[in-house]
Structures are given as C-alpha cells and as structure tokens.
Amino acid sequence: MPSSASSLSKNKMAELTPIDIRRLASLLDDPDEVVAIGAMAELLNREGELGELPAELQESTSPLMRRRVHQLQSALTMIRRRRRISALLRSDKVDFLDALVQIHLQWFDNDSEVSLYKKIGGFCQELKHHSCGTLEEIGDAFAACGVTATPVTTLKAEQLCLGVMLDEKCGISPLWCGMICELYPTLKLKTLRHQGRFAVAAEDFILIPENNWELSPLPGKKEIEFWEPQALLRLAVMTLFSAAVNSDSFRYILTIAQAFTGKETAEPLGTLPYPYNPELEELS
C-alpha cells in the first residue's frame, strides 16, 4: 500500500504544485482514505504553516472533514508532547512534577494536563493534614496517606504514570523520592540509591519508601550514589519503554523512543530486533 504524501494520486499531486496549505487541507475531506492520509502526513510535515487552520476546519459542515481534522489535531498534540518531554530530559533544570505529567501523557494520551494538576493539588491538600517539617514526618505522612512504593524493576506502566500513582497511591520508589524532594525544597532533600533501593536523604538520615517508609542512618559515601532529577526522569522514561516492550505495545514503543531520543521518525527503532525495526521487516 502506498504511504504518506506519495499516496496522493498523481493528478491531485499535480494540482498541489506548488502546494497551497488550504488546498492541501481540503483533501482531508476526500472520500479516498489513501488521499486523505497522504494529505494529513504532508500537513504534519508543514506544522509551522498551519496556524489556526485546524480550528477553523473543525467548524466545517462536513462530518468527514471534522473527524479527520480531529485526527490531525490529536497527532499534532502527541508530536508536541513528545518534543516537550524530550526537551525536559535534556534541560539543566526541570520541574519534576511537570515532567511526570508529561511522562504520564505519553502513555495515557487521552488524559489532560489540567486533570493531572488537579490530582497533584488534591494529593498536596491531603498531605497538609499532616506535619511534614522533617524527613521522619514526611515518611509518616506518606504512610498515613496509604502510599506504597514498588521497586524500579517493576515493569507496570501504570506505576510510572503520575495520575495512576496518585489515584492508587502506588508507584515506583524513585518517582516518590523525586516528588518528595520537589514538594519540600526548603529541606534541601536529595535522592540517592543504596544497595539497589532508592531513598530520600536529609543530613544524617535516609527515608526508604520501599521499606514501608523506614528511617535509617545515612550510609557511608562509598555505599551510596546520588541521583539528580534529570537522571530519575530518564530512568522513568526508559522503564516505561521497557514496559511497552514487555507488553508488546508497538505504538508506545515508537512514541516513547521518539520522546527519549528527540527524533520524530522510526530511526530510534533501528537498534531493535524484528518486529520493531521497520528496516528488518523490509528485508524479511
């Protein structure tokens, strides 16, 4: 089957030379699915020229046009979200909670940022019922709220996605550690790893989420490794990618690989085995 803009019939491609963005968009209403898909691919390639055109076309009287414009807008939203998380992963300073929101949206792409920030607000309100002035009090507060932490080796996508973490009060330990450091900046907390487990450090003690929020003396420097927020986020994205491979979710494998590498083609899959590597499929 023909693909992308090459799917357009020769006659209709000839009519679009030089391509006019509005005339190209009008092909979204073409009854030929192949023509419409080719037009959509070209419109995505010319994202910067679209402006308010998609919103304008949503007012069309044609149900077919409205449906395909909705598909176009959804694709644009996902592309922009991938770019955003890719930029966050490469930034020197990040808003950890915002980054977790973006990671969640890579998997649950029908959710909204607004709904996720409402969940964050609700969780923070719940924590305010408890004193959180020390590391020990923070551990007690999270335990009282029913929060549980699982090992980083857990390959369950839901436990890496902020919205589900807050709903079910369950997620991988490094993300809870990063969240605690973000929520209580005046305490100057840090995330570290000791004997394979992540913990939050403050002065002479560490809080270990996986050990039911156990408070322990700070180990010696040679026994620990500190993790910056950016490293925690890269770990989360790579673990989410592993969860996608584990569940054989091709769409998520591609989109998360693109988000991690910052590339918008199938190139990030070039190092993977069949059936994820499109080049190997062509050779088979």
C-alpha positions in Angstrom: 0.0 0.0 0.0 1.3 3.5 -0.8 2.4 5.6 2.2 2.5 9.2 3.3 2.3 12.0 0.8 3.2 9.6 -2.1 -0.3 8.1 -1.5 -1.9 11.1 -3.3 -2.9 10.4 -6.8 -0.6 11.9 -9.5 -3.3 14.2 -10.7 -4.1 15.6 -7.3 -0.4 16.0 -6.5 0.0 17.9 -9.8 -2.8 20.2 -8.7 -0.8 20.9 -5.5 2.4 22.1 -7.1 3.4 24.5 -5.5 1.4 23.2 -2.6 -1.1 25.6 -1.1 -1.8 24.8 2.6 -5.5 25.4 2.3 -5.9 23.4 -0.8 -3.9 20.6 0.8 -6.1 20.7 3.9 -9.2 20.4 1.7 -8.1 16.9 0.7 -8.9 15.8 4.3 -12.5 15.7 3.1 -11.6 13.4 0.2 -13.6 10.2 0.3 -10.5 8.3 -0.8 -8.8 7.3 2.5 -5.4 7.0 0.9 -5.6 10.5 -0.4 -6.7 11.9 3.0 -3.9 10.0 4.8 -1.3 11.4 2.4 -2.6 14.9 2.8 -2.6 14.5 6.6 1.1 13.3 6.5 2.1 16.4 4.5 0.2 18.7 6.8 2.0 17.3 9.8 5.3 17.9 7.9 4.2 21.5 7.5 3.1 22.0 11.0 4.5 25.5 11.3 2.3 26.8 8.5 -1.0 25.5 9.9 -1.7 28.3 12.3 -5.4 28.4 13.2 -6.4 26.4 10.2 -7.2 23.2 12.1 -9.5 25.0 14.5 -11.2 26.8 11.6 -11.8 23.5 9.8 -13.4 22.0 12.9 -16.3 24.3 12.1 -16.8 22.5 8.7 -20.3 21.3 7.9 -18.7 18.0 6.7 -18.6 15.3 9.4 -15.8 13.6 7.5 -13.7 16.7 7.5 -14.3 17.3 11.2 -13.3 13.7 12.0 -10.1 13.9 10.0 -9.2 17.3 11.4 -9.7 15.9 14.9 -7.3 13.1 14.0 -4.8 15.7 12.7 -5.1 17.7 15.9 -4.6 14.6 18.0 -1.4 13.7 16.0 -0.1 17.3 16.5 -0.8 17.2 20.2 1.2 13.9 20.6 4.1 15.3 18.5 4.3 18.4 20.7 4.1 16.4 23.8 7.0 14.2 22.7 9.0 17.3 21.9 8.2 18.7 25.3 9.3 15.6 27.3 12.4 15.3 25.0 13.3 18.9 25.9 12.7 18.3 29.6 15.0 15.3 29.6 17.8 17.5 28.2 17.2 20.5 30.3 19.7 21.5 33.1 16.8 22.3 35.4 13.4 20.7 35.4 10.1 21.0 37.2 9.9 17.4 38.4 6.1 17.3 38.7 5.6 18.9 35.3 7.9 16.3 33.8 5.9 13.5 35.5 2.8 14.9 34.0 4.4 14.8 30.5 5.5 11.2 31.1 2.0 10.2 32.1 0.7 11.8 28.9 3.0 9.6 26.8 1.1 6.6 27.9 -2.4 7.9 28.7 -2.6 10.2 25.8 -6.3 10.9 26.2 -5.8 12.5 29.6 -5.3 16.2 30.1 -2.7 18.3 31.9 -5.5 20.1 33.7 -6.9 16.8 35.2 -3.4 15.7 36.3 -2.6 19.0 38.0 -5.9 18.7 39.9 -4.8 15.3 41.1 -1.5 16.8 42.3 -3.4 19.6 44.1 -5.6 17.0 45.8 -2.7 15.0 46.9 -0.9 18.1 48.3 -4.1 19.0 50.2 -4.2 15.5 51.7 -0.6 15.9 52.9 -1.4 19.2 54.5 -3.4 17.3 57.1 0.0 16.0 58.4 3.1 17.7 59.8 5.9 17.4 57.2 8.7 19.5 58.7 11.2 16.7 59.0 12.1 13.7 56.9 10.6 11.4 59.6 7.3 13.3 59.5 7.2 13.2 55.7 7.6 9.4 55.9 4.8 9.2 58.5 2.6 11.4 56.3 3.1 9.3 53.2 2.5 6.2 55.1 -0.7 7.6 56.7 -1.9 8.6 53.2 -1.6 4.9 52.2 1.3 5.5 49.7 3.2 2.4 48.8 6.4 2.1 46.7 7.5 -0.6 44.4 11.0 -1.5 43.1 12.3 0.2 40.0 12.3 -3.2 38.3 8.5 -3.2 38.3 7.5 -3.2 34.6 4.0 -1.9 35.1 3.4 1.2 33.1 0.7 2.4 35.5 3.2 2.6 38.3 5.2 5.1 36.3 2.3 7.3 35.4 1.6 10.1 37.8 -2.2 10.1 37.6 -2.5 6.4 38.4 0.2 6.7 41.1 -1.9 9.4 42.8 -5.2 7.6 42.4 -3.9 4.2 43.6 -1.2 5.6 45.9 1.2 3.1 44.3 4.3 3.8 42.2 8.0 3.0 41.7 10.2 4.3 44.6 12.5 6.7 42.6 9.5 8.7 41.5 8.1 9.1 45.0 11.7 10.2 46.1 11.9 12.8 43.3 8.4 14.1 44.2 9.3 14.4 47.9 12.4 16.4 47.0 10.3 18.7 44.8 7.5 19.2 47.3 9.7 20.2 50.2 12.5 22.3 48.7 13.3 24.1 52.0 14.5 20.9 53.5 17.2 20.5 50.8 16.5 16.8 50.3 18.3 14.6 47.8 17.6 11.3 46.2 20.1 8.5 46.5 20.4 4.8 45.8 21.8 2.4 48.4 22.0 -1.4 47.9 19.7 -1.2 44.9 17.0 0.8 46.7 16.1 4.5 46.3 15.8 6.7 49.3 15.5 10.4 50.2 18.4 11.8 52.2 18.5 14.7 54.7 21.5 15.4 56.8 22.2 12.2 58.8 19.2 10.1 57.8 17.5 8.5 54.8 13.9 7.6 54.2 13.4 4.4 52.3 9.9 4.2 50.6 10.2 0.5 49.7 10.8 -0.4 53.4 7.4 1.0 54.4 8.9 4.5 54.8 11.6 3.3 57.1 14.0 6.0 58.5 17.6 4.8 58.7 21.0 6.4 59.3 22.8 7.8 56.3 25.2 5.2 54.9 28.8 6.0 54.2 29.6 7.9 51.0 31.2 4.9 49.3 27.9 2.9 49.7 25.6 5.4 48.0 25.1 7.2 44.7 23.1 10.4 44.4 20.6 10.9 41.6 19.7 14.2 40.1 16.1 14.8 39.0 17.0 14.6 35.3 18.5 11.1 35.9 15.4 10.0 37.7 13.2 11.2 34.7 15.4 9.4 32.2 15.2 6.3 34.3 11.4 6.6 34.3 11.1 7.0 30.6 13.4 4.1 29.9 11.5 1.9 32.4 8.2 3.0 30.6 9.8 2.0 27.3 10.7 -1.4 28.8 7.1 -1.8 30.0 5.9 -1.1 26.4 8.3 -3.7 25.0 7.2 -6.1 27.8 3.5 -5.6 26.8 4.3 -5.7 23.1 2.7 -2.3 22.6 4.2 -1.2 19.3 2.6 2.3 19.2 4.0 3.1 22.7 7.4 1.6 21.8 7.7 4.0 18.9 6.3 7.1 20.6 8.3 6.7 23.8 11.5 6.0 21.8 10.9 9.2 19.8 10.3 11.2 23.1 13.5 9.8 24.6 15.7 10.5 21.5 14.0 13.6 20.3 13.7 12.1 16.8 10.3 12.1 15.0 11.0 9.2 12.6 11.3 5.5 13.0 15.0 5.9 13.3 15.1 5.3 17.1 13.9 1.7 16.5 16.9 0.9 14.3 18.7 -0.9 17.1 15.8 -3.1 18.0 15.0 -6.6 16.7 12.1 -7.6 14.5 9.2 -6.8 14.5 10.0 -3.3 15.9 12.7 -2.4 13.5 11.0 -1.4 10.2 14.2 -2.0 8.1 14.3 -5.6 9.2 10.7 -6.1 8.2 11.5 -4.9 4.7 14.4 -7.4 4.5 12.2 -10.4 5.6 
